[in-house]
Amino acid sequence: MAPIRVGIIGLRPMPVDGSKRAVIGYWAVTAHLPALKALPEDYEIVAVCNSSVESAEAAIKQYSLKESTKAYGNQDDLANDPLVDLVIVSVGVEKHFELAKPALEKKKNVFMEWPLAVGLTQSEELSKLASAAGVRTSVGVQARADPLVVKLKRIVESGEIGTVVHSAAWISSSLYPSNTWMEKGEYFLDHKSGGNIFFIFFGHLRVAMEELILISSSVLDSFTHVLGDFAELQATLKSAVSSVKIFNAEGVLVNPAYPKTSADQILVQGTLESGAVASLSAKQSKTDVDGVSFRWVISGSEGSVEVIVPQSNWQAGEPKRTLRLKIGNDAATNIDFLAGDEFESKVPAVAANIARQYSAFAKGDLGTLATFESALKTHRLLDRILKAAGWESF
């Protein structure tokens, strides 16, 4: 079978002046590029689309792509390219809708980074466009493809721990400062941006802030992917910090008190459609006593299973993540979830789950993929949480 021909929106060239600057907006370079290159029989990059043709040409040269790779400076030209089968959108969420719409209208398959779009209204519109076009879609909540999550879902669905009666997840990030932030990343501090701690850190259920909007695969998404949706819930959202200091790429203070409206302390609890009691707690903190950023326990009538991840990105497949199982009075055992996996050592850890996701997409395996339609369910759940907490939804 011929490889899927890919056009990437957002494959920016790296700075070449040697200056130190915040690496915002390079998720396509960090994760998507090595993932695609690891699957040469399944994918071929045939086009790059950036904010200008010059930027796209620089990226093609810098990343040693084929000389035949097309360079585009706008999404319409890319959408009109008959050689492009799949359009990848890896930019800030505020541009997702406008960049994906032309591709969907031209009946291109689309891979969209998480969040799908800014808020529920735009997300619903994109899902409708994709459905009307009859195309294949995928969304960057790549933890669904992580071998740990795959194994965890199998354990739960097999009945090995019996009927699930309770589950709780605790998420914390102390890797990055809570009272300072970087210039050009201010959207992360804005509740209505659709790309903040609630929609990414919590919605993604990711546990670090590097690469902000472009790092995908969420804990909330993973939580409901494994256990099912909430039947009823209560929620509390709070911003413990109301303003932050903004520094530029050179470390110079450019705003001593930038207003922050996004939540950084999140609590959701309720019952799942299965009847199990469930809770999730996410926080941004100064420090964590045990250095653990993510702990998830699922308790059943016959046993329990626990996931522990050190301070790192949940969706990126931290190498030291562990899965432990205990049945009845037996001793707890560590579960090998990597047996037979080809990507753990094949690509950088940050790109492994993206590679697994692309591999599944090429095979037509929907078990570990989020489509626009299934990702929309997570957006609807986030909207329910906002309303339950008394925060404005959009």
TAUR-V188764 format. One line per field, one symbol per residue. ss: DSSP state (H for helix, E for strand, - for the rest). phi: phi as a letter, one per 20 degrees, with the letter a starting at -180 (. if undefined). Layout:
ss: ???
phi: ???
//
This chain:
ss: ---EEEEEE-----------------HHHHHHHHHHH-----EEEEEEE---HHHHHHHHHH-------EEE--HHHHH------EEEE---HHHHHHHHHHHHH---EEEE------HHHHHHHHHHHHHHH---EEE--HHHH-HHHHHHHHHHHH-----EEEEEEEEEE------EEE---HHHH-HHH---HHHHHH---------HHH----HHHHHHHHH--EEEEEEEEE----EEEEE-----EEEEEEE-----EEEEEEEE----EEEEEEEE-------EEEEEEEEE--EEEEEEEE---HHH-----EEEEEE-----EE--------------HHHHHHHHHHHHHHH--HHH-E-HHHHHHHHHHHHHHHHH------
phi: .fffeddddoefffgdemfebfedndffffdfffffffcffdccfdbcccfbfffffffgffelffffffdcdbfffffeffeeecdddccfffdgffeegffffemefcddfefgafmffffffffffffffmeecbcfdffgefgffgffffffffnfdnffdbbbcdcbccfcfedcbdfmdfgfedgefmccfffdgefflecbdfmkfeednefgffgffednffebbcbccbdfcebceddefenefdbfbffddefcccccbrdeffofebbcccbdcfbcfdmedbccddddfdacccdccfgaegfemggefcccccdlefffceeeddgnfddgdecggfdfffffffffffemeefdddegfffffffffffffgffemefdb
//
